[in-house]
Amino acid sequence: MNTLWSRIAVALVTVAAAACTSNDSATNLNPAGPPMIEQVRLNENVADATGAVRTNRVFAFGTHPQALQTEEHEVTSAQAGGLSNKINAIRIVIDELLVGNNLEEVQCRGVVDADTFSRVPLGSTPDDVRNCASANDVLTTTCTGAHAMCICENPICVRNDNTMVNMGDPVGIEDQNQDGNTDAHQFIATAAGIHCGAQDVAIDPALSFWNPSGDQQKPAQGGFDALGPAIVLVPSTLAPHFGSLPTNTDCSLTFSPDVVDKDGNGVCAPPGGDVAFDCSPGDVSAFHFKIEPMTVVAANFSDGDTGYDRTADVLFAPNVPVDMTKLSTITATQGGTAFSAFTVTTGPLQMGSLISIHATGGNPAGTFAPNTKYTFTFPTTFTDTYGSALPQAVTFTFTTGS
């Protein structure tokens, strides 16, 4: 972010200037008609000839003249993601600028409604922002009127310095460096989203963002993921999903009705992302994608191994965080007989990404029996944190050493 104004308000001035141009080059926006989704970038997981899974960043919607044919296609195995670097950030490239006031909000000096962020009213100017970034003792005289922001909407609000603010009075824009601008902003969580199956995926407002810059020229830095203008959506990184998407589900995009261009038109998706075709404002049904199935793999042995260290815990790695209440559905046999002398946990700080099975019996205690075949089964009732299940039961075997 350069300034709040470069992301929210100046975008409107740029839109007005772009309205005098035509879409005749890769650097021009296309202000005619409703704002259209030109491309969608996301990660997909595909297995190569050896069965190894690789992650590709592709155009799941739309095309680009510099992209290879293998880089642009309908996606049926989008990365379910979650957990640090596996989060699938979805970049939605729009053919014109949107009204940034309805996409991002500014940080205030305390909770003003449900959180510490406040919308910027339409028509606000840099002076309005500066007036609401004034010192606490003058806010009631400078931060007033229809363009005031960071106004207390609760019966009582408390500023960061513990001073009380009555409902309807200004809390003030957070401006510790005193440059007359907000110190931070974040995406409005309800502005755009991902709908998978029958549920909406929560968006991380701190990591999602509106990028009003960019065009259709692929730069040396950033590549195709610098195309713009664009909305970038990141699934919520909070518990219990930790940035994951519901496995084995069909997904689409959603937009709030107030996410519009300067003419008040809602976002739509033209067939194939081709802006030469018309689409109705608000209709984004032309784009959809499917998430990869849930999987579980052995993490510290190969299926069928012999000589397994009977003092070692057995580790499994699902591709997404799992529903902890379903750990008890894992079953095992010892030498062909039902076996229950084990506990199931998830590794420290792994948030469901590593499942550890520890023997509770044996001689000495806490070991598996020597020279014995063990089989562990994950049933179709084993699910991710959204309730999406394994498409089929998965079974693993190994034989312990002496």
C-alpha positions as CSV (number, residue, x, y, z in Angstrom):
1,M,0.0,0.0,0.0
2,N,1.3,3.5,-0.9
3,T,-1.6,5.3,0.8
4,L,-5.2,4.7,1.5
5,W,-6.1,7.2,-1.2
6,S,-4.0,5.4,-3.9
7,R,-6.1,2.2,-3.2
8,I,-9.6,3.5,-2.6
9,A,-10.2,7.0,-3.8
10,V,-7.7,7.7,-6.6
11,A,-8.9,4.6,-8.3
12,L,-12.1,6.4,-9.1
13,V,-10.2,9.2,-10.8
14,T,-8.3,6.6,-12.9
15,V,-11.6,5.0,-13.9
16,A,-13.0,8.3,-15.1
17,A,-9.9,8.8,-17.2
18,A,-10.0,5.3,-18.6
19,A,-13.6,5.9,-19.8
20,C,-12.2,7.9,-22.6
21,T,-10.1,5.1,-24.0
22,S,-10.9,1.9,-25.9
23,N,-9.7,-1.6,-25.1
24,D,-7.2,-1.7,-27.9
25,S,-4.0,-2.6,-26.1
26,A,-2.9,-4.7,-23.2
27,T,-2.4,-1.6,-21.1
28,N,-5.9,-0.3,-21.4
29,L,-8.8,-1.0,-19.2
30,N,-12.2,-1.9,-20.6
31,P,-14.7,0.5,-19.0
32,A,-17.5,-0.2,-21.4
33,G,-20.4,-2.3,-19.9
34,P,-20.2,-4.0,-16.5
35,P,-16.9,-4.9,-14.8
36,M,-16.0,-8.3,-16.1
37,I,-13.8,-11.1,-14.7
38,E,-11.1,-11.4,-17.3
39,Q,-9.0,-14.1,-15.7
40,V,-8.9,-16.2,-12.5
41,R,-5.6,-17.5,-11.2
42,L,-5.3,-20.3,-8.7
43,N,-3.3,-23.4,-7.7
44,E,-4.2,-26.9,-8.9
45,N,-2.7,-30.2,-7.9
46,V,-2.0,-32.8,-10.6
47,A,-0.3,-36.2,-10.5
48,D,2.5,-36.8,-13.0
49,A,3.4,-40.1,-14.7
50,T,5.1,-41.3,-11.5
51,G,2.2,-40.5,-9.3
52,A,3.9,-37.6,-7.6
53,V,1.6,-34.7,-7.1
54,R,2.8,-31.3,-8.3
55,T,1.3,-27.9,-7.8
56,N,0.7,-25.6,-10.8
57,R,-0.4,-22.0,-10.9
58,V,-2.8,-21.7,-13.8
59,F,-5.6,-19.6,-15.4
60,A,-8.7,-21.4,-14.2
61,F,-10.7,-18.9,-16.2
62,G,-9.8,-16.7,-19.1
63,T,-6.7,-16.8,-21.3
64,H,-3.5,-14.8,-21.9
65,P,-1.6,-14.6,-25.2
66,Q,1.7,-15.4,-23.4
67,A,0.4,-18.4,-21.5
68,L,1.0,-22.0,-22.6
69,Q,-2.0,-24.1,-23.4
70,T,-1.3,-26.2,-20.4
71,E,-1.5,-23.1,-18.2
72,E,-5.1,-22.2,-19.0
73,H,-8.0,-24.6,-18.5
74,E,-11.0,-25.5,-16.4
75,V,-9.7,-26.7,-13.0
76,T,-11.1,-29.9,-11.5
77,S,-8.4,-30.5,-8.8
78,A,-7.8,-27.1,-7.2
79,Q,-5.3,-27.2,-4.3
80,A,-7.3,-27.7,-1.1
81,G,-4.4,-26.0,0.7
82,G,-4.3,-24.8,4.2
83,L,-1.3,-24.6,6.5
84,S,1.4,-22.0,5.7
85,N,2.7,-22.1,2.1
86,K,-0.1,-24.4,0.9
87,I,-2.8,-21.7,1.1
88,N,-4.5,-21.3,-2.3
89,A,-4.8,-17.5,-3.0
90,I,-7.3,-16.9,-5.7
91,R,-6.5,-13.8,-8.0
92,I,-9.6,-12.5,-9.8
93,V,-8.5,-10.1,-12.6
94,I,-11.1,-7.5,-13.6
95,D,-11.2,-5.6,-16.9
96,E,-11.8,-2.2,-15.2
97,L,-11.5,-0.5,-11.8
98,L,-14.0,-1.1,-9.1
99,V,-15.1,1.4,-6.4
100,G,-12.5,0.7,-3.8
101,N,-14.5,2.1,-0.9
102,N,-16.7,-1.0,-1.1
103,L,-13.7,-3.4,-1.1
104,E,-11.4,-2.2,1.7
105,E,-11.8,-0.3,5.0
106,V,-9.5,1.7,7.3
107,Q,-8.1,0.9,10.7
108,C,-9.5,2.9,13.6
109,R,-8.1,3.6,17.1
110,G,-10.4,1.0,18.7
111,V,-13.4,-1.2,18.1
112,V,-16.1,0.8,16.3
113,D,-18.6,-1.9,15.4
114,A,-17.6,-5.6,15.4
115,D,-14.0,-4.8,14.8
116,T,-11.4,-2.0,14.6
117,F,-12.0,-1.2,10.9
118,S,-14.4,1.2,9.3
119,R,-15.6,1.8,5.7
120,V,-14.7,5.0,3.8
121,P,-17.9,6.8,2.7
122,L,-18.4,7.3,-1.0
123,G,-17.3,10.8,-2.0
124,S,-14.7,11.1,0.7
125,T,-11.6,13.1,0.0
126,P,-8.1,13.0,1.4
127,D,-9.1,15.9,3.6
128,D,-11.9,13.8,5.1
129,V,-9.4,11.1,5.9
130,R,-7.0,13.7,7.4
131,N,-9.8,15.2,9.5
132,C,-10.6,11.8,11.0
133,A,-7.0,11.1,11.7
134,S,-6.7,14.2,13.9
135,A,-5.7,14.2,17.6
136,N,-8.3,12.8,20.0
137,D,-9.0,16.2,21.6
138,V,-10.1,17.8,18.4
139,L,-11.8,14.8,16.6
140,T,-15.3,15.9,17.6
141,T,-14.9,19.1,15.7
142,T,-12.9,17.9,12.7
143,C,-14.3,14.4,12.0
144,T,-18.0,15.2,11.3
145,G,-20.5,15.1,8.6
146,A,-21.5,12.5,5.9
147,H,-17.9,11.7,5.1
148,A,-16.7,11.0,8.6
149,M,-15.3,7.5,9.3
150,C,-14.3,5.5,12.3
151,I,-17.5,6.6,14.1
152,C,-18.5,4.6,17.2
153,E,-21.5,2.4,16.4
154,N,-21.7,0.6,19.8
155,P,-23.2,1.9,23.0
156,I,-19.6,2.7,24.2
157,C,-16.3,2.4,22.3
158,V,-12.9,2.3,23.9
159,R,-9.9,3.8,22.1
160,N,-6.4,2.2,22.2
161,D,-5.5,4.7,25.0
162,N,-8.5,3.5,27.1
163,T,-10.5,6.7,26.6
164,M,-14.3,6.2,26.3
165,V,-16.2,7.3,23.2
166,N,-20.0,7.5,23.1
167,M,-22.1,6.1,20.2
168,G,-22.1,8.4,17.3
169,D,-18.8,10.1,18.2
170,P,-15.5,9.6,16.3
171,V,-13.0,7.1,17.6
172,G,-10.5,8.3,15.1
173,I,-8.4,6.7,12.3
174,E,-5.3,5.0,13.5
175,D,-2.4,7.3,12.5
176,Q,0.5,6.7,14.8
177,N,3.0,8.1,12.3
178,Q,0.8,11.3,12.0
179,D,0.9,11.5,8.2
180,G,-2.8,12.2,7.9
181,N,-3.6,8.8,6.6
182,T,-4.6,5.4,8.0
183,D,-1.8,3.2,9.3
184,A,-3.5,0.0,8.0
185,H,-6.5,-1.2,6.0
186,Q,-8.0,-4.5,5.3
187,F,-10.4,-6.2,2.8
188,I,-14.1,-6.2,3.6
189,A,-14.7,-9.8,4.4
190,T,-18.2,-9.8,2.9
191,A,-17.2,-8.0,-0.3
192,A,-16.3,-11.1,-2.3
193,G,-16.1,-14.7,-1.4
194,I,-15.8,-18.4,-2.3
195,H,-18.9,-20.7,-2.3
196,C,-18.2,-24.4,-2.2
197,G,-20.9,-27.0,-2.2
198,A,-23.5,-25.7,0.2
199,Q,-21.3,-23.5,2.3
200,D,-19.5,-20.2,2.1
201,V,-15.7,-20.3,2.8
202,A,-14.7,-17.6,5.3
203,I,-12.2,-15.1,3.8
204,D,-9.1,-13.8,5.6
205,P,-9.6,-10.0,5.5
206,A,-6.0,-9.3,6.5
207,L,-4.5,-11.3,3.7
208,S,-7.1,-10.7,1.0
209,F,-6.9,-7.4,-0.8
210,W,-8.0,-5.2,-3.7
211,N,-5.1,-4.3,-6.1
212,P,-6.2,-1.4,-8.4
213,S,-3.0,-1.4,-10.4
214,G,-1.9,-3.7,-13.2
215,D,-3.0,-4.4,-16.7
216,Q,-2.7,-7.3,-19.2
217,Q,1.1,-6.9,-19.8
218,K,3.1,-9.7,-18.0
219,P,5.9,-7.9,-16.0
220,A,9.3,-9.4,-15.3
221,Q,8.5,-9.2,-11.6
222,G,5.4,-11.0,-10.5
223,G,4.6,-12.6,-13.9
224,F,0.9,-13.5,-14.5
225,D,0.1,-12.9,-10.8
226,A,0.8,-9.2,-11.4
227,L,-2.0,-8.9,-13.9
228,G,-4.7,-6.5,-12.8
229,P,-6.7,-4.7,-11.5
230,A,-7.5,-7.7,-9.3
231,I,-9.2,-8.9,-6.1
232,V,-7.1,-11.5,-4.3
233,L,-9.1,-13.8,-2.0
234,V,-7.3,-15.9,0.7
235,P,-9.4,-18.4,2.8
236,S,-9.4,-17.8,6.5
237,T,-6.2,-18.8,8.2
238,L,-8.0,-19.1,11.6
239,A,-9.0,-22.4,13.3
240,P,-10.4,-24.8,12.4
241,H,-9.8,-24.5,8.6
242,F,-6.3,-22.8,8.7
243,G,-6.5,-21.6,5.1
244,S,-8.0,-24.7,3.5
245,L,-10.9,-25.2,1.1
246,P,-13.6,-27.9,1.3
247,T,-12.2,-31.0,-0.5
248,N,-14.0,-32.6,-3.4
249,T,-16.5,-29.8,-3.8
250,D,-17.6,-27.6,-6.7
251,C,-16.9,-23.9,-6.0
252,S,-17.8,-20.5,-7.4
253,L,-17.3,-16.9,-6.6
254,T,-19.6,-14.5,-4.9
255,F,-19.7,-10.7,-4.8
256,S,-21.6,-8.3,-2.6
257,P,-24.2,-6.2,-4.6
258,D,-22.2,-3.0,-3.6
259,V,-19.0,-4.2,-5.4
260,V,-19.5,-2.1,-8.5
261,D,-17.7,0.1,-11.0
262,K,-18.2,3.8,-11.2
263,D,-21.5,3.4,-13.0
264,G,-22.9,1.1,-10.3
265,N,-22.7,-2.1,-12.3
266,G,-21.9,-5.3,-10.5
267,V,-19.2,-7.8,-11.4
268,C,-20.0,-10.5,-14.0
269,A,-18.2,-13.3,-15.7
270,P,-18.3,-13.5,-19.5
271,P,-18.1,-16.9,-21.3
272,G,-14.5,-18.1,-21.1
273,G,-13.4,-14.7,-19.7
274,D,-13.7,-13.2,-23.1
275,V,-14.7,-9.5,-22.5
276,A,-15.9,-9.3,-26.2
277,F,-19.0,-11.2,-25.0
278,D,-21.7,-9.7,-22.8
279,C,-22.6,-10.8,-19.3
280,S,-25.3,-9.5,-17.0
281,P,-24.2,-7.4,-14.0
282,G,-23.9,-9.6,-11.0
283,D,-23.9,-12.9,-12.9
284,V,-20.6,-14.8,-12.3
285,S,-22.0,-18.3,-13.0
286,A,-19.8,-18.7,-16.0
287,F,-16.8,-19.5,-13.7
288,H,-16.6,-22.5,-11.4
289,F,-13.9,-24.9,-10.3
290,K,-13.6,-28.1,-8.3
291,I,-11.3,-28.8,-5.3
292,E,-9.1,-31.9,-5.1
293,P,-10.4,-34.9,-3.0
294,M,-9.2,-35.4,0.5
295,T,-6.2,-37.7,0.7
296,V,-4.1,-39.3,3.5
297,V,-0.6,-40.7,2.9
298,A,1.9,-42.5,5.1
299,A,4.5,-40.0,6.4
300,N,7.2,-42.2,7.9
301,F,6.9,-45.5,6.1
302,S,5.8,-47.0,2.7
303,D,2.8,-49.2,2.5
304,G,3.8,-52.8,2.9
305,D,7.1,-52.0,4.6
306,T,8.8,-54.7,6.7
307,G,11.1,-54.2,9.6
308,Y,9.2,-51.2,10.9
309,D,10.7,-49.8,14.1
310,R,8.2,-51.1,16.7
311,T,9.1,-48.3,19.1
312,A,8.3,-45.5,16.6
313,D,5.0,-43.7,16.4
314,V,3.1,-44.2,13.1
315,L,2.7,-41.0,11.1
316,F,0.1,-40.1,8.5
317,A,-0.2,-36.8,6.5
318,P,-3.6,-35.7,5.2
319,N,-3.6,-33.0,2.5
320,V,-5.8,-30.7,4.6
321,P,-6.6,-30.1,8.3
322,V,-8.9,-32.8,9.6
323,D,-11.9,-32.8,11.9
324,M,-10.4,-33.8,15.2
325,T,-13.6,-35.5,16.3
326,K,-13.1,-38.0,13.5
327,L,-9.7,-39.3,14.7
328,S,-11.5,-42.0,16.7
329,T,-12.8,-43.5,13.4
330,I,-9.4,-44.7,12.5
331,T,-9.2,-48.5,13.0
332,A,-6.4,-51.0,13.1
333,T,-5.7,-54.7,13.2
334,Q,-2.7,-56.6,14.7
335,G,-1.9,-59.8,13.0
336,G,-5.4,-59.8,11.5
337,T,-7.1,-59.3,14.8
338,A,-8.8,-56.0,15.9
339,F,-6.3,-53.8,17.6
340,S,-7.2,-50.8,19.9
341,A,-4.1,-50.4,22.1
342,F,-3.2,-47.0,20.6
343,T,-3.9,-43.3,20.8
344,V,-4.3,-40.9,17.9
345,T,-3.1,-37.3,18.1
346,T,-2.0,-34.5,15.8
347,G,1.6,-33.3,15.9
348,P,2.6,-30.2,17.8
349,L,1.5,-27.0,15.9
350,Q,0.6,-29.1,12.9
351,M,-3.1,-28.2,13.2
352,G,-4.3,-31.5,11.8
353,S,-1.6,-31.8,9.1
354,L,0.2,-34.7,10.8
355,I,-1.5,-37.6,12.5
356,S,0.5,-39.6,15.0
357,I,-0.5,-43.0,16.2
358,H,1.2,-44.2,19.4
359,A,1.0,-47.7,20.8
360,T,-0.1,-47.9,24.4
361,G,0.5,-51.6,25.1
362,G,3.4,-53.9,24.2
363,N,6.5,-55.0,26.0
364,P,8.1,-52.7,26.9
365,A,5.0,-50.5,27.2
366,G,4.4,-48.1,24.3
367,T,5.7,-50.4,21.6
368,F,4.1,-52.5,18.8
369,A,4.5,-56.3,18.9
370,P,7.6,-57.7,17.2
371,N,7.4,-59.4,13.7
372,T,3.7,-58.5,13.4
373,K,1.7,-57.2,10.6
374,Y,-0.4,-54.0,11.3
375,T,-3.1,-52.5,9.2
376,F,-4.6,-49.1,9.7
377,T,-7.8,-48.0,8.0
378,F,-9.1,-44.5,7.4
379,P,-12.9,-44.8,6.7
380,T,-15.1,-42.7,4.5
381,T,-16.4,-41.1,7.7
382,F,-13.0,-39.5,8.2
383,T,-13.4,-35.8,7.1
384,D,-11.8,-32.5,6.7
385,T,-12.8,-29.5,8.9
386,Y,-15.6,-28.7,6.5
387,G,-17.2,-32.1,6.8
388,S,-16.0,-33.3,3.3
389,A,-15.0,-37.0,3.6
390,L,-12.5,-39.3,2.0
391,P,-13.9,-40.5,-1.3
392,Q,-13.0,-44.0,-0.4
393,A,-11.5,-45.8,2.6
394,V,-7.7,-45.8,2.7
395,T,-5.7,-48.7,4.2
396,F,-2.0,-48.9,5.1
397,T,0.0,-51.9,6.3
398,F,3.5,-52.6,7.6
399,T,5.3,-55.4,9.5
400,T,7.4,-54.6,12.5
401,G,10.9,-55.8,13.1
402,S,12.1,-58.0,15.9
